[in-house]
Amino acid sequence: MPQQSSLTIVADVRPGETESLGEILATMGDGVANGSVVDLSSLSEMHFARFFLLEETTDLSGRPLPAALLYMSDFDVPKDRHLTELAGSPGIDRLFGHCEGYPAAGPTADQRLAYLRAHTVKEQARYVNTIGRGSRQIRREAELRDAIEGFLDRQLNEWAGRDPREIREAVRRFVAEEPSLAWARTPEDRPSLWWRLREGAHLVALPLLLLLLSPLLLLGAPFYAFLLRRHEKADPAPHLKPDEATVTGLARLEDHVVQNPFTAIGLVKPGLFRKLTIRGILYAIAYATRHVFNNGNLAGVKTIHFARWVILNEGRRVIFASNYDGSLESYMDDFIDKIAWGLNVVFSNGFGYPRTRWLVLDGARDELAFKDYLRRHQVPTRVWYSAYQRLTASNVANNERIRRGLYGDMGGEEARRWLQAL
């Protein structure tokens, strides 16, 4: 099973260099990375990656927040190997060379690596569409589907009126005899025993801890509920619309392939209560995405490939990034229709979010206010890489089903449904 990993690098930009760094990023893509400066496709076993710039701003108390360059990626090799490969690209100098503390005068790969390691930030929560499904598997299974469809199309007249089991057997013989498909003759490796034991231990650890703490949690619940409603009633929730130029600029970067990146950042509402709440919620999300929503379904939303939540600036800001299928409008509608309560739980801790009740009610149900909120907090992402641009999450899952259908016995109805997947 591949070692699915993610990386987030955050580096503050030196004063006065934001504009020049933005100009370089603008040459690297128009919503999809073009391979200039840093060739993200050359990095091993990649799924998705992006570079983007956060403009200089201030927090809710007026303290400055410097501009920052961020790199985010999802991949299937050990994190240190990915960092080493990234540091091996001289183009990194042109980007992070604008950032505080970056070594001057043509740094070596080792110096680049040390800098990137030092600026790596841990995600508080992360979603993977399907645990264990690697980039190599995804790309290979797409090739398998294309090869099988090509085989069937070349002999289209032979299949009319044939039993679905006979057609399936013909496909299996084709795969068995085609040298380029030798890898497809056996199923993917199962997770190791050690991995299953470790995940099982983690699965039961949190419920056991909550059970042990349940008397204290029950005692504290009324106080938390009182504070929650007090904050919800007092927190400002203005409905501010994004300006037309911003919306138009963001739209130009979207819908170049079947997938899109989404990147948004917001300020956490002031006070210890909100800071503790968002950390607790992200911890719960990390647990749920690791053990519950880990097989192609994020509480009903099936179009997301990867997502992450990262706390920045000593807890003053939170960034959310995802890789999803289709348009942003359909993406937002999908969330509102299927998991509005989940949006409220997380985003209601952000300043300016539509007003909620009891953390889960209202909020995103105000559709227009919610969509305007997201657009106002969305970050332009020019430099975004996808390793399989023509595949939706549904395509990926279907291709895996096609491969699995090559193994074992099937009845006539099962074989017919399997052929329909093609």
C-alpha positions as CSV (number, residue, x, y, z in Angstrom):
1,M,0.0,0.0,0.0
2,P,1.4,3.4,-0.9
3,Q,2.5,5.8,1.9
4,Q,0.0,8.6,1.3
5,S,1.5,11.9,2.6
6,S,0.9,15.6,2.4
7,L,3.2,18.6,2.8
8,T,2.5,22.3,3.7
9,I,5.3,24.8,3.5
10,V,4.8,28.4,4.7
11,A,7.4,31.2,4.3
12,D,7.0,34.9,5.0
13,V,7.9,37.1,2.1
14,R,10.4,39.9,2.6
15,P,8.9,43.4,2.7
16,G,8.8,45.0,-0.7
17,E,9.1,41.7,-2.7
18,T,5.4,40.6,-2.8
19,E,4.8,42.1,-6.2
20,S,7.9,40.6,-7.9
21,L,7.1,37.2,-6.4
22,G,3.5,37.5,-7.7
23,E,4.8,38.2,-11.2
24,I,6.8,35.0,-11.2
25,L,3.9,33.0,-10.0
26,A,1.8,34.5,-12.8
27,T,4.2,33.1,-15.4
28,M,3.9,29.6,-13.9
29,G,0.2,29.0,-14.7
30,D,-3.2,30.2,-15.5
31,G,-5.0,28.0,-13.0
32,V,-3.0,24.9,-14.1
33,A,0.8,24.8,-13.7
34,N,2.7,25.0,-16.9
35,G,5.9,23.3,-15.7
36,S,8.0,26.4,-15.8
37,V,10.3,27.4,-12.9
38,V,9.4,24.2,-10.9
39,D,8.3,21.1,-12.8
40,L,5.8,19.6,-10.4
41,S,5.2,16.6,-12.7
42,S,8.8,15.5,-12.2
43,L,8.2,14.8,-8.5
44,S,7.6,11.1,-7.6
45,E,4.1,9.7,-7.2
46,M,2.3,13.0,-7.1
47,H,-1.5,13.5,-6.8
48,F,-1.9,17.3,-6.5
49,A,0.3,20.3,-5.7
50,R,0.0,24.1,-5.7
51,F,2.0,27.3,-5.0
52,F,0.1,30.4,-4.0
53,L,0.6,33.8,-2.4
54,L,-1.1,35.3,0.7
55,E,-1.1,39.1,0.5
56,E,0.0,41.2,3.4
57,T,-2.9,42.1,5.8
58,T,-3.7,42.7,9.4
59,D,-5.5,40.5,12.0
60,L,-8.6,41.5,13.9
61,S,-6.7,43.6,16.4
62,G,-4.7,45.4,13.8
63,R,-1.5,43.5,14.1
64,P,0.3,43.0,10.8
65,L,0.3,39.6,9.0
66,P,3.1,39.5,6.5
67,A,2.7,38.2,2.9
68,A,3.5,34.5,2.7
69,L,4.4,32.0,0.0
70,L,2.7,28.6,0.5
71,Y,3.3,25.2,-1.2
72,M,0.9,22.3,-0.7
73,S,1.1,18.8,-2.1
74,D,-0.3,15.3,-1.9
75,F,1.9,12.4,-2.8
76,D,2.7,8.7,-2.2
77,V,6.3,8.6,-1.1
78,P,7.9,9.4,2.3
79,K,7.7,13.1,3.1
80,D,11.5,13.4,3.3
81,R,11.9,12.0,-0.2
82,H,9.4,14.5,-1.5
83,L,11.2,17.3,0.2
84,T,14.5,16.2,-1.1
85,E,13.2,16.1,-4.7
86,L,11.6,19.5,-4.3
87,A,14.8,20.9,-3.0
88,G,16.7,19.5,-6.0
89,S,14.9,22.0,-8.3
90,P,16.9,25.2,-8.8
91,G,13.6,26.9,-9.6
92,I,12.9,26.9,-5.9
93,D,15.4,29.7,-5.5
94,R,13.3,32.0,-7.8
95,L,10.3,31.5,-5.5
96,F,11.6,31.2,-1.9
97,G,14.5,33.5,-2.7
98,H,11.9,36.3,-2.0
99,C,11.3,34.9,1.5
100,E,12.7,35.7,4.9
101,G,15.8,33.7,5.9
102,Y,16.3,32.0,2.5
103,P,20.0,31.4,1.9
104,A,21.6,33.8,-0.6
105,A,24.1,33.4,-3.4
106,G,23.0,30.2,-5.1
107,P,22.2,27.7,-2.2
108,T,23.0,24.1,-2.5
109,A,20.3,21.4,-2.6
110,D,21.1,20.6,1.1
111,Q,20.6,24.3,2.0
112,R,17.3,24.4,0.2
113,L,16.2,21.2,1.9
114,A,17.1,22.6,5.3
115,Y,15.1,25.7,4.6
116,L,12.0,23.8,3.3
117,R,12.1,21.5,6.3
118,A,12.3,24.4,8.7
119,H,9.2,26.0,7.1
120,T,7.1,22.9,7.0
121,V,3.8,23.3,8.9
122,K,1.7,20.4,10.2
123,E,-1.9,20.2,9.0
124,Q,-4.5,20.0,11.8
125,A,-6.8,17.8,9.7
126,R,-6.6,16.1,6.3
127,Y,-9.1,14.2,4.0
128,V,-8.1,11.6,1.5
129,N,-10.8,10.3,-0.8
130,T,-9.8,6.7,-0.5
131,I,-7.1,5.6,2.0
132,G,-4.5,3.4,0.2
133,R,-5.3,4.3,-3.4
134,G,-2.1,5.7,-4.8
135,S,-1.4,8.0,-7.8
136,R,0.3,5.2,-9.7
137,Q,-2.7,2.9,-9.2
138,I,-5.0,5.6,-10.4
139,R,-3.1,6.3,-13.5
140,R,-2.5,2.6,-14.3
141,E,-6.2,1.7,-13.9
142,A,-7.2,4.5,-16.3
143,E,-4.8,3.0,-18.8
144,L,-6.3,-0.5,-18.1
145,R,-9.8,0.8,-18.8
146,D,-8.7,2.5,-22.0
147,A,-7.0,-0.8,-23.1
148,I,-10.0,-2.9,-22.4
149,E,-12.4,-0.5,-24.2
150,G,-10.0,-0.5,-27.1
151,F,-10.1,-4.3,-27.2
152,L,-13.9,-4.4,-27.1
153,D,-14.3,-1.7,-29.7
154,R,-11.9,-3.5,-32.2
155,Q,-14.1,-6.6,-32.1
156,L,-17.5,-4.8,-31.5
157,N,-19.4,-7.1,-33.9
158,E,-18.4,-10.2,-32.1
159,W,-20.1,-9.3,-28.8
160,A,-23.7,-9.0,-30.0
161,G,-25.9,-11.6,-28.2
162,R,-23.0,-13.1,-26.3
163,D,-23.3,-14.1,-22.7
164,P,-21.8,-11.4,-20.4
165,R,-19.6,-14.1,-18.8
166,E,-18.1,-15.0,-22.1
167,I,-17.3,-11.4,-22.9
168,R,-15.7,-11.0,-19.5
169,E,-13.6,-14.1,-20.1
170,A,-12.5,-12.7,-23.4
171,V,-11.4,-9.5,-21.6
172,R,-9.6,-11.5,-19.0
173,R,-7.7,-13.4,-21.7
174,F,-6.8,-10.1,-23.4
175,V,-5.4,-8.7,-20.1
176,A,-3.5,-12.0,-19.4
177,E,-1.9,-12.0,-22.8
178,E,-1.1,-8.3,-23.1
179,P,2.5,-7.7,-21.8
180,S,1.9,-4.0,-21.0
181,L,-0.9,-5.0,-18.6
182,A,1.1,-7.6,-16.6
183,W,0.7,-5.5,-13.4
184,A,-3.1,-5.8,-13.7
185,R,-3.2,-9.6,-13.4
186,T,-3.0,-9.4,-9.6
187,P,-4.9,-7.2,-7.1
188,E,-3.3,-4.3,-5.3
189,D,-1.4,-5.2,-2.1
190,R,-3.5,-5.1,1.0
191,P,-2.4,-2.9,4.0
192,S,0.3,-4.5,6.1
193,L,-0.7,-6.1,9.4
194,W,1.3,-3.5,11.3
195,W,-0.6,-0.7,9.6
196,R,-4.0,-2.3,10.4
197,L,-3.0,-2.8,14.0
198,R,-1.8,0.8,14.3
199,E,-5.0,2.2,12.8
200,G,-7.1,-0.1,15.0
201,A,-5.4,1.2,18.1
202,H,-5.9,4.8,17.0
203,L,-9.6,4.0,16.2
204,V,-10.4,2.9,19.7
205,A,-8.1,5.3,21.6
206,L,-10.3,8.4,21.3
207,P,-13.6,6.7,22.2
208,L,-11.9,5.2,25.3
209,L,-10.5,8.6,26.3
210,L,-13.9,10.2,25.8
211,L,-15.5,7.5,27.9
212,L,-13.0,8.1,30.7
213,L,-13.6,11.8,30.6
214,S,-17.3,11.6,30.2
215,P,-18.2,12.7,33.7
216,L,-16.1,15.9,33.2
217,L,-17.5,16.4,29.7
218,L,-21.1,16.1,30.9
219,L,-20.4,18.5,33.8
220,G,-18.8,21.1,31.4
221,A,-21.4,20.7,28.6
222,P,-23.9,23.3,30.0
223,F,-21.2,25.9,30.5
224,Y,-19.9,25.3,27.0
225,A,-23.4,25.6,25.6
226,F,-24.0,28.9,27.5
227,L,-20.7,30.4,26.2
228,L,-21.4,29.2,22.7
229,R,-24.8,30.9,22.4
230,R,-23.4,34.0,24.1
231,H,-20.7,34.2,21.4
232,E,-23.1,33.3,18.5
233,K,-25.5,36.1,19.5
234,A,-22.7,38.7,20.0
235,D,-20.4,37.9,17.0
236,P,-20.8,40.2,14.1
237,A,-22.1,38.5,10.9
238,P,-22.2,41.2,8.2
239,H,-23.2,40.0,4.7
240,L,-20.4,41.5,2.6
241,K,-20.4,40.8,-1.1
242,P,-17.1,40.2,-3.1
243,D,-16.3,42.9,-5.7
244,E,-17.0,41.9,-9.3
245,A,-13.3,42.2,-10.3
246,T,-12.3,39.6,-7.7
247,V,-15.0,37.1,-8.8
248,T,-14.0,37.6,-12.4
249,G,-10.4,37.1,-11.7
250,L,-11.0,33.9,-9.7
251,A,-13.3,32.5,-12.4
252,R,-10.5,32.9,-15.0
253,L,-8.4,30.4,-13.0
254,E,-11.2,27.7,-12.8
255,D,-12.6,25.0,-15.0
256,H,-9.5,24.3,-17.2
257,V,-9.7,20.5,-16.5
258,V,-12.3,18.3,-14.9
259,Q,-11.0,19.1,-11.4
260,N,-10.3,22.4,-9.7
261,P,-8.4,23.6,-6.6
262,F,-10.1,25.6,-3.9
263,T,-8.0,27.6,-1.4
264,A,-9.6,29.9,1.2
265,I,-8.3,31.6,4.3
266,G,-10.0,33.4,7.2
267,L,-9.4,35.0,10.5
268,V,-10.5,33.1,13.6
269,K,-12.9,35.1,15.8
270,P,-11.2,36.7,18.7
271,G,-10.9,35.1,22.1
272,L,-9.8,31.9,23.7
273,F,-13.2,30.3,23.3
274,R,-13.1,30.3,19.5
275,K,-9.5,29.3,19.4
276,L,-10.1,26.2,21.6
277,T,-13.3,25.4,19.7
278,I,-11.7,25.4,16.3
279,R,-8.8,23.2,17.5
280,G,-11.1,20.7,19.1
281,I,-13.3,20.6,16.0
282,L,-10.3,20.1,13.7
283,Y,-9.0,17.3,15.9
284,A,-12.4,15.6,15.6
285,I,-12.4,16.1,11.8
286,A,-8.9,14.5,11.6
287,Y,-10.2,11.5,13.5
288,A,-13.3,11.2,11.4
289,T,-11.5,11.5,8.0
290,R,-9.0,8.9,9.1
291,H,-11.4,6.3,10.3
292,V,-14.9,7.1,9.0
293,F,-14.9,9.2,5.9
294,N,-12.0,7.4,4.2
295,N,-13.6,5.6,1.3
296,G,-14.7,8.1,-1.3
297,N,-17.4,9.8,0.8
298,L,-17.0,12.9,3.0
299,A,-20.4,12.8,4.7
300,G,-22.2,12.6,1.4
301,V,-19.8,14.7,-0.7
302,K,-18.1,12.4,-3.2
303,T,-16.3,14.9,-5.5
304,I,-13.3,15.7,-3.3
305,H,-10.0,14.0,-3.9
306,F,-7.9,15.6,-1.1
307,A,-8.5,18.4,1.4
308,R,-6.8,19.9,4.4
309,W,-7.2,22.4,7.2
310,V,-4.2,24.3,8.5
311,I,-3.9,26.7,11.4
312,L,-1.6,29.7,10.8
313,N,-0.2,32.7,12.6
314,E,-0.4,31.4,16.1
315,G,-4.0,30.4,15.7
316,R,-5.2,33.7,14.3
317,R,-6.0,32.3,10.8
318,V,-7.1,29.0,9.3
319,I,-6.6,27.9,5.7
320,F,-8.7,25.3,3.9
321,A,-7.5,23.8,0.6
322,S,-9.1,21.1,-1.5
323,N,-9.0,19.4,-4.9
324,Y,-12.5,18.7,-6.2
325,D,-14.4,17.8,-9.4
326,G,-16.6,20.2,-11.4
327,S,-17.4,23.9,-11.0
328,L,-17.1,25.9,-7.8
329,E,-20.8,26.6,-7.9
330,S,-21.7,22.9,-7.9
331,Y,-19.1,22.3,-5.3
332,M,-20.6,24.8,-2.9
333,D,-24.1,23.6,-3.7
334,D,-23.0,20.0,-2.9
335,F,-21.8,21.1,0.5
336,I,-24.8,23.2,1.3
337,D,-27.3,20.4,0.3
338,K,-25.5,17.6,2.0
339,I,-23.3,18.8,4.8
340,A,-24.3,22.4,5.8
341,W,-24.0,21.4,9.5
342,G,-20.4,20.4,8.9
343,L,-19.6,23.7,7.2
344,N,-21.1,25.5,10.1
345,V,-19.1,23.5,12.7
346,V,-15.8,24.6,11.1
347,F,-16.4,27.9,9.3
348,S,-18.6,29.5,12.0
349,N,-15.4,30.1,14.0
350,G,-14.3,32.4,11.2
351,F,-14.9,36.1,11.4
352,G,-17.8,37.3,9.3
353,Y,-19.4,33.9,8.7
354,P,-23.2,33.9,8.5
355,R,-24.8,33.6,11.9
356,T,-25.3,30.1,13.3
357,R,-27.3,28.6,16.2
358,W,-25.9,25.8,18.4
359,L,-22.8,25.6,16.1
360,V,-24.6,23.5,13.5
361,L,-27.9,25.3,12.6
362,D,-28.4,28.2,10.1
363,G,-25.1,29.5,8.8
364,A,-24.5,27.9,5.4
365,R,-28.3,27.6,5.0
366,D,-28.2,31.3,4.1
367,E,-27.0,30.2,0.6
368,L,-26.2,33.6,-0.8
369,A,-24.4,34.9,2.3
370,F,-22.4,31.7,2.5
371,K,-21.3,31.8,-1.1
372,D,-20.3,35.4,-0.9
373,Y,-18.3,34.6,2.3
374,L,-16.4,31.9,0.5
375,R,-15.7,34.1,-2.5
376,R,-14.4,36.9,-0.3
377,H,-12.0,34.6,1.4
378,Q,-10.9,32.6,-1.6
379,V,-7.2,32.8,-2.6
380,P,-6.3,32.9,-6.3
381,T,-4.4,29.7,-7.2
382,R,-2.5,30.1,-10.5
383,V,0.0,27.3,-10.0
384,W,-1.9,24.1,-9.5
385,Y,-0.8,20.6,-10.7
386,S,-3.0,17.5,-11.1
387,A,-1.4,14.1,-12.0
388,Y,-4.7,12.9,-13.6
389,Q,-6.5,15.9,-15.0
390,R,-9.2,14.0,-17.0
391,L,-10.4,11.8,-14.1
392,T,-13.1,12.7,-11.6
393,A,-13.3,10.9,-8.3
394,S,-16.2,8.9,-9.8
395,N,-14.0,7.9,-12.8
396,V,-11.2,6.8,-10.4
397,A,-13.5,4.7,-8.3
398,N,-15.1,3.1,-11.4
399,N,-11.7,2.2,-12.9
400,E,-10.8,0.5,-9.6
401,R,-14.0,-1.5,-9.8
402,I,-13.2,-2.5,-13.4
403,R,-9.8,-3.9,-12.3
404,R,-11.3,-5.7,-9.3
405,G,-13.8,-7.3,-11.7
406,L,-10.9,-9.2,-13.4
407,Y,-10.5,-11.4,-10.4
408,G,-12.6,-14.3,-9.1
409,D,-15.8,-15.8,-10.4
410,M,-19.0,-13.9,-11.4
411,G,-22.5,-14.9,-12.3
412,G,-24.3,-13.6,-15.3
413,E,-25.9,-10.6,-13.7
414,E,-22.6,-9.6,-12.0
415,A,-20.8,-9.9,-15.3
416,R,-23.4,-7.7,-17.0
417,R,-23.1,-5.0,-14.4
418,W,-19.3,-5.2,-14.6
419,L,-19.4,-4.7,-18.4
420,Q,-21.7,-1.7,-17.9
421,A,-18.9,0.0,-16.0
422,L,-17.0,0.0,-19.3
